[in-house]
Structure formats: C-alpha cells, structure tokens
Amino acid sequence: MYGEDFAADPQALYDEMRAHGPLAPVELAPGVEATLVVGYDAALEVLRDAATFPKNPSRWERTVPAGCPVLPMMGYRPNALFTDGEYHARLRAAINDALARVDTIALREYVEDSAGRLLDGFAGAGEADLVAQYARALPLLVFNEMFGCPPEIGDRLVYGMSGIFEIEHAEEANAVLTQGVVDLVRLKRERPGADVTSWMMAHPVGLTDEEMAHQLVVLMGAGTEPQQNLIANGLRLLLTDDRFAGDLSGGSLQIEDAIEEILWTDPPMANYGATYPVRDVDFAGTRLPADRPVVISYAAANTDPTRASAHRAGNRAHLAWGAGAHTCPAKSHARLIASVAIERLLDRIPDLEPAVPAGELRWRPGPFHRALAALPVRFPPAG
C-alpha cells in the first residue's frame, strides 16, 4: 500500500482484497503487516467497538523499529485519536467545545477572502496548478486563522504534517511538526486570543502543555492535509467527470453533490483509523493477532459492492468521517471550507479546463491519504 501502483489505482487493489472477504492482509510499509478492513459492515463494527478494538498502539509500537516510516502517523500520542474511555472523553470535550465556538459566518467570510487573495495570484496567468497554488495553500491560511497561528509556525506545521503522510522523510518531518506545535503552545500561553488554541487551553478540563501540543497535532492533521485533498479531489471530479464537467456554473448544489461523491468514492483519508486488539480475536471469518494493526479502509468500505448505491446525492452514510466515539469533530467545518473554496474558484474562473488527461494525473504515494501531486489547468486569463 506504499508504492506508486497503489497510489495510481487503489480501487483495483481493494477489489483484489475483497477476494479475502471483508478483511485482508496488507503491508503499510516494507515489513509492517496489518489487516485492512474493506467491508462496510465490518468497518462500522470495528469503529464502534472500542472494547475489542482499542486505539492505543503502544504495545504494537514496541514491536517495530524506531525508524519505521509509518510511526509518525501511527505511533502513540496522548491525543483524542489514540485514546479511549474517560481520558478520550476529557480530551474530546476540550476539542468539541472549542470548535463549537467557531463562528461559521466569520469562517465562511475568511475562506472567501483567503481564496480571493490566492486567486489574485494566478487568475491572470491563464494556467495554474490547483494543488500547489490553491488547495494546499488555502487550508493553511484557514488553520492559521482558526488556531491563532503565525504564518512562520504554520509553514513548519504544514511541512511536517504533509511529510508524515508519506514514508520517505517521515521521521524528519515529524521532528519539524513536533517543534512547531510546541512553539505554538508556548506562544498562546503567553498571548491567548479568540482562537481554538486559546479556547482549548482555557477549557475546564485543564489540558497540560504536552496534552495541548498533541491535540494540535491531531487537529492539524485533520485540518490541512485531508482538507487539501478534499478540495483538490472535488475539483478534479468537477473538471473530469462527465456528470459534472458539462456546466461548472451549476451552483452550490452541484458542488455539494461533488463533495459528497468524493467522500464516498475518493475520501481524502483513504485508510486510517487504526485499532489494536489486546488479544487474539476471531472477527468476520478472520483470526486477528493481538496488537497487529487493524486499519479501516474508508475508501474500500464506502465502495463495498454489497452496499453500493448509484444515488449518493444527499446520502451521508459514508465512513469518510469515521464513526463511533472517534467521529471527526470538525466535519461541518471541513465541508464548509471545501465547498466555499471550490465555489469561489469556479465563480472567479468558470472556464477551467484540465491541462492533462485525467488518466495522466499523478497521485502521491502513501498508505493513508488519497492525494493528487498536481492538478494543472488552463483557462482564459481573468481579472
């Protein structure tokens, strides 16, 4: 699951895996064995059963070398992603309450303004890479605003977070990410503001600096790389799929339908949500060894032929946001950011055309994300 072939056509591999049933053996990195859940019903059961499938990877972590390239994404951090029970509930309370204080009207306006500034940079050029010049940059601007993060720290956070999704330089990227969140926590302790970071710090659960740093890592992970992929993958669908590409001035309903389609078929986090059985478990016809990762394939589960539907518009039963106690706490924010980003782009430059055939687009390798390397387009220069 870490090579170019998988990145180019993951659905072909998921189809092969289904020959094993709802679970399949995989390698996340060279020598790193795991079980991938490719069936929808099995995935939902794992996500909802924290007693059998807990999130803490500590025992598995002791079995892999320190330089293992997936450790930055899978190694234990005391955050809401890798914990269960009362500790998870405490961390999640601070996150949920802080995110609930975000003014969605102000967020929409900020996304519109940020999108406008980015579009000013290339609208007159007649060509652009919508990943590098738009989809990658916009979530960083939004994260910096929501979390009170200066651009200098934000640049390091995005570099580090993007790096740990891939396996080539993950260890070095993780070090950059760690130092970045430590610096942000220190700054907000000294100068709190009206932002998510400061609201989490002031929450009655009393998060320590270390806990704050680790919550920021998971929020950064959810708010930048996957957000970038949701925007880019949505744009790719609108530009290349005959169901959408005929009229890009179709309005916000069409954009919402495209985002829903992406969440079903090409979710920005394709495979993640790892769990670690504390004992050998017989599940869905498979013997799962204790401590070996059981990873959810949101992409494969969503396209499970036994649950496939041709009518996805308005159907939000997909697993792109997870399920159970660890459901993404910012899914409404993520949808808003992606839809506004795409809407602003198509309003400003309605006559976009792909600069290369859809089949020649390159995807970034890595077992976890579904990420375009570039999305080149052409268009009549706009003012």
N, C-alpha and C positions, 0 to 999 in steps of 0.2 A: 504493500500500500504506500510505498515511499518513492516509487520510480516514476519516470516520465510516462510510461504506458498507462499506469493507473490514473495519473493526472489527466491524460488526454481523453480517456473513456472509462470513467469509474463504473458507469452503469453496466458495461459489458462484464466487468469483474463481479459486480453484485449479482448479475444473472447467473454466472457460473457458481457463485457461492450458494445460491438457493437450491442447488442440487443436494446440498448437505442438510437442507431443512431450514428452520428459522435461525439457526446458529451456524457459524462457520469459523474454522481456524484460520488465523491470519498472522502476518508479521508486520508490526507497526514500523519497525526499523530493523536493520540486519540483526538477527538473533533475538529480537524482542517479540516473543509469542503472546498472542491474545486471542480471545474469542470475540467475534464481531456478531452482533445481533442484527439480522437483516429482515426479520419478520415483524410486522407492525404489532400484532398482539403480544408477542414475546417482549418486544421493546417496551411497550406500555407496562407490562407486568414488572419488568426489572426496574423501571423508573419509579414505580410506586411502592416497591418492596425494599425499604431501606434496611430491614432486619436481616434479610437474606443477602442483599446486595448493598453493603455499605460503601461509602465514598472514600474512606481513608485508605490511601495507598501505602502507608508506612511499612507494612510487612513485605509487600511486593518490592518496594524500593530497595530493601536490603539485599535483594537477590540480583540486582543489576549493577553494572559498573558505574562509577561516579560520572564518567563522561558519556553516558548513554544519551543519544541525541533527543529522545522524547522526554527525558526527565524534566526539563523546564516546563513542559506542558502538563506532565502527569505527576511529578513529584509533590509530596505533601507541602502545603502551605496552610497555616491556620486561618483559612477564609471560608466563606459560606459555601464554596464549591466542593471542598474536600472534607466537610464535617456533616454530622447528622445529629439528631436529638436536640437536647436542650442547648448545647453550645451553638449548633447551627441556628436554632431559633433566635438566640441572643444576637448573633451577628446579622442575621437576616432582618431582624427588627430595625436595626440602625440603617441598613440599606433601604428597606422598604419605606421607612418614614422620611428619610432624606429625599429619595426620589419623588415621593408624593408631594413634596414642597416645590418641585419644579413647576413653574408657570408655563403651561403648554402654549399659551398665546405668545408669550415672550420667546419661547423656544422656536416656534414657527417663524417669528419675525427674524430671529437671529440666523436661522438656517437660510432664509431668503436673502438676507443681507450678505452673508458669507458666500452663498452661491453666486450672488451678483458680482462680488469682488473677484471671485475665481473666473467667472465667465468674461469679465472685462479683460482678463489676461490673454485670452485666446480667441474670442469671438470674431476678431477682425482678421485672423490668420488664415481662415479657410480650411484648416486641418488641426487635429488635436489627438492626443492620447487621453481618452476619458478616464483611464485608471490613474495615470501619473498626475494629470493636470486637474482632475476633478474628484473622482470617487475616493482617492486616497487622501487628498488634502482636506476635504470638507469635514469628515468625522473628527479629524484632529482639531480643527477650529471650534467645532461644537463641544468636544470634550474639554478643551481648554476653558471655554466659557462656562460650561456647567459646573466644572470642578475647581474653578478659580486657579487654573494652572498657567503660569507664564509660558510663553512660546518656547523659551530656551529649554525648560524642563520638558515641555510637551514633545518637542522634537526628539529628545532622547527616549521618552516613553514609547513613542510610536516606532522608533528604530528597534528598540528592544522587543516590543510586543510582536512586530512583524517578523523579527528574526526567530523567535521561539516557535512560531508555527511551522517553520521549515526545519530541516535537521542538519543543514550543512554547517552553520555557525551558531547553533542554538545556545551553547554554553556561554560564549562571549556576549551574545545578545541578552541573555538572562542577567548577566552582571550589570549591563547598562540599565536594564529595566529596574533592577533592584535598587540601584543607587538613585535613579530618577524618582521613584516613589518615596524613598527616604527623604530626599531633598524637598519634595512637595509637602510631606507631613510636617517637616521642620518649619517650612515657610508658613503653613496655615496655622500652626500652633502660635507662631509669633504674630501673624497678621490674619486673623479669621475674617471671613466676609460672607456675603449672601450667596453661598455656593454649596454644592453637595458635599464636598470635603469637610467644610466647616460645620455643616449641619450634622454630619455623622460624628464628628469629634464632640459636639455638644450634646449628643443623644444620652438619655439617662442610663443606658447600659454601660457607659463608661469604657469605650474602647481604648486600649493602650496604643502607644505609637506603633509598636510592632503589628498589632491587630489592624490598625488603620492602614499601614503600608500594604498588608496582604489583601485587605478588602479592595484597595485601589487597584491592585494588580488584576483581580478578577473583573472589576468594573471596567478597567481599561481594556482588558481582553474582549469583553462583550461590546464595548462601545466604539472600537476603532477597526480592527481587522475584519470582524464579521459585518460591521456596518458598511465598510468599504465594499465588501463582496456583495452585499445585498443591493447596493446602488449599482455597481458595475454589472452584476448578473441581470438585474432588472433592465438596465439599458440595453444589454446585449439581446435580451429577449425581444424588447420592443423594436430593435433595429433589424433583427434577422428572422424572426418568426412570422410567417405569412398571416397568422391570426391577428397579429398586432401591427406589423410593419406597413400595412397599406395606408394608414392615416394616423400619423403621430400627433395630430391636433385633436385627438379624440377626447381629451379632457381627463379629469382626475379619476373618473370611474375606470377608464381603461388602464390607467397607471396602477390603481389599486388591484385590478384583476391581474396585471402582470406581476406585481409583488406577490400576490397570493400564489400564482403559478410557480414562481421561483421558490417560495417557501415549501411548496410541495415537492418540486422536482429537482431543484438545484440549491438546497439550503446552504447559506454561507458557512455554517459549521456542519460539514457533511457527516463527520464521525467524531464523537467525543462522549461526554457523559460517562466516563469510565467508572466501574464499580469493581469491588474486590471481595469475593465470597470468603468468609473467615473459615469455612470448612468445605470439603468436597460436597458438591451439590448436583443432584440429578434434576435437570431442567430442560423441558422441551425436547426430550429424547437424547440429551447430551450430558455426559459427565463433565462437570466443570471443576477443575482442580482448585483447591484453596489458594487464594492470593493471586492467581493468574488474572490479569485484567479482563473484564467483560465490558466491551466497548459498544455503545449504541451507534448504529449507522442510521442517523436521521434520514439521510438520503435514500437508503435502501428500504427502510421501513415505510417511508412515505410512498414509495413506488411499488410496494408489495403487490403482486398481481391479485392476491386474494382480497385486497382492499381498494384496488384501483378504481377511480371514478373519472369519467370524462367531464363531469360537471364540478369543477373546483371553485368557480367564482362564488365567493361568499362562504365557502366551506373551510372552516378553520380547525378542523380536527387533525391537522398535520402535527408532527412532533418537532418541527424546526425550533420551537422554543423550549423543548423538553416537556416534562410532565411531573406531577407529584410535587413534593416539597421543594425541589430544586428548579421549578419552572423559572424561566428568565424573568427577573423582576422589572425589566425595562423594555418589555416588548412593545408597549404602546408608544414609548419614546422612539424606539428604533423604527417602527413603521412610519411615524410622523416624519422623522428625519429623511428616510429614504424616499417617501412619496413627495415631499416638498423639494428635495434635491432634484429628482427626475422631472417634476413639473416645471421648475424654474428653468432647467436646461432646455426642455422642449419648447417652452414659451419663447425663450430668447433665440434659439436656433432650431426652428421647426423642420428645416430641410436637411437633416443629418443623413448621411449615407455611410455604411461601413466601408472602410478603405481596403479591407481584405475580405475574402470569402469567410463565412462562419467556420468552415472546416479547417481554416488555417490559423485561427486564433490559438494562442498558446496558453496553457494553464500552469500555474506554479505548482511544482511537486510538493507533496507533504501529505501525511495520512489524515489530517484533521480538517483542513479547510477546502473549500471549492472556490478557487481564486484565480481570476484572469491575470496573466502577466501584463497584458496591454489590451486596449480596446481602441485601435486607430479609426478615426472617422474623417470624412470630408464634408464640406458644406459651403454654401455661398458666404463670403465674409459678411458679418453682421456688425452693426454699430454698437 
